[in-house]
Amino acid sequence: MKHDIPRDSLRPNFWKRPLASMTPREWEALCDGCGKCCLNKLEDADTGEVFFTRISCRLLDDQTCRCGQYENRKRFVPECVVLTPKTLSKVAYWMPSTCAYRLLHEGKDLPDWHPLISGDPDSVHAAEQSIRGWTLPEFEVPEEDWEDHIIEDL
């Protein structure tokens, strides 16, 4: 399982450039490794409001906060979103409020704890911004009970 997000040899402050101008490595390096996007969400059909649950995707390792099958995730979880500059505008509304992709899409700055700012890949965990150690795997909770596991916006 790949746990690290390569952040070496990238253009300085590349995250201040337009998202569409980033290289694939720069795009991937935007991920802070929090794992929040891998939490299952419920969307109110009437209002469109999105609710996060503590129920994680079956592929998420809740200690590393990384996907156990990142390169092949669509094969195992067909509904998994492959985030790109082109798809971001359609899905940003359900991304966590702390997500670098969402923040930059909304014209906001990265937080101080983001590994690109701090220089430390574990800063996301030290700042308690990751899901490390507090999720429930989706195969352990029946879908009809997911509402019992709604959490505050992250």
C-alpha positions in Angstrom: 0.0 0.0 0.0 1.3 3.4 -0.9 1.2 5.8 2.0 3.3 8.8 1.0 2.3 11.7 -1.2 5.4 12.7 -3.1 6.0 16.4 -2.5 9.7 16.7 -3.6 10.8 18.5 -6.8 7.6 20.5 -7.2 7.4 24.1 -8.4 7.6 26.5 -5.4 4.1 27.6 -4.3 2.5 25.8 -7.2 -0.8 25.7 -5.2 -1.1 29.5 -5.9 -1.4 28.8 -9.6 -4.6 28.0 -11.4 -5.7 24.4 -10.7 -5.9 23.6 -14.4 -2.2 24.5 -14.9 -0.9 22.0 -12.3 1.0 18.9 -13.3 -0.4 15.6 -12.3 2.2 15.3 -9.4 1.3 18.8 -8.2 -2.4 17.9 -8.3 -1.8 14.8 -6.2 0.4 16.7 -3.8 -2.5 19.0 -2.9 -4.0 16.1 -1.0 -3.3 16.6 2.7 -3.8 13.0 3.5 -6.7 13.6 6.0 -8.9 10.8 4.6 -12.1 12.9 5.0 -13.1 12.5 1.4 -13.3 8.7 2.0 -16.1 9.1 4.5 -19.5 8.1 3.3 -21.9 11.0 3.0 -25.6 11.3 3.0 -27.3 13.9 0.8 -30.8 15.2 1.5 -32.7 14.7 -1.7 -34.9 17.8 -1.0 -32.3 20.3 0.1 -29.1 19.0 -1.4 -27.4 19.3 2.0 -24.6 16.9 2.5 -24.0 15.1 5.8 -20.7 13.4 6.6 -20.8 10.1 8.5 -18.0 8.4 10.5 -18.6 5.4 8.1 -15.5 5.0 5.9 -15.1 3.5 2.5 -14.2 -0.2 2.6 -10.8 0.6 1.0 -9.7 3.2 3.6 -7.0 2.4 6.1 -8.0 4.6 9.0 -4.5 4.6 10.6 -2.7 5.9 7.5 -5.8 7.7 6.2 -5.0 6.4 2.7 -6.8 4.3 0.2 -5.6 0.7 0.2 -6.2 0.4 -3.5 -5.8 4.0 -4.7 -4.6 3.2 -8.3 -7.4 0.6 -8.7 -10.1 2.1 -6.5 -12.7 2.5 -9.3 -12.5 -1.3 -10.0 -13.5 -2.0 -6.4 -15.7 1.1 -5.7 -17.3 2.2 -9.0 -18.9 5.2 -7.3 -15.5 6.6 -6.1 -14.9 10.0 -7.6 -11.6 10.6 -9.5 -11.0 14.2 -8.7 -9.6 16.3 -11.5 -9.6 20.0 -12.3 -12.5 19.3 -14.7 -14.6 17.3 -12.2 -13.9 19.6 -9.2 -16.6 22.1 -9.8 -19.3 19.3 -9.9 -18.2 17.7 -6.7 -16.6 20.4 -4.5 -19.8 20.9 -2.6 -19.5 17.5 -0.9 -15.8 17.7 -0.2 -14.8 18.5 3.4 -14.6 22.2 4.2 -10.8 21.8 5.0 -10.0 20.0 1.7 -7.2 21.8 -0.3 -9.0 21.1 -3.6 -12.2 22.7 -2.3 -10.4 25.6 -0.6 -8.4 26.5 -3.7 -11.4 26.1 -5.9 -13.2 28.6 -3.7 -10.2 31.0 -3.8 -9.1 30.4 -0.3 -5.7 29.7 1.2 -4.3 26.4 2.5 -4.4 26.2 6.3 -1.1 26.3 8.2 -1.3 22.6 9.1 -1.4 21.5 5.4 1.8 19.5 4.6 2.6 21.9 1.7 2.7 24.8 4.2 4.1 23.0 7.2 6.6 20.8 5.3 5.6 17.9 7.6 3.4 15.1 6.1 2.1 14.3 9.7 1.0 17.9 10.4 -2.5 17.0 9.3 -2.7 14.4 12.1 -1.0 16.6 14.7 -3.5 19.3 14.0 -6.3 16.7 14.5 -7.6 17.3 11.0 -7.5 13.7 9.9 -9.9 10.8 10.4 -7.2 8.7 12.0 -8.5 6.1 14.4 -12.2 7.1 14.6 -14.0 5.7 11.6 -16.2 2.6 11.2 -15.8 0.5 8.1 -18.9 0.5 5.9 -19.1 -3.3 5.9 -19.7 -3.2 9.7 -22.7 -0.8 9.6 -25.9 -1.5 7.7 -26.6 1.4 5.3 -30.0 2.0 6.9 -28.1 2.8 10.2 -25.7 5.4 8.6 -27.9 8.3 9.8 -27.0 7.3 13.4 -23.4 8.1 12.5 -23.7 11.6 11.1 -20.9 13.9 12.3 -20.4 17.7 12.1 -18.9 19.2 9.0 -15.2 18.6 8.9 
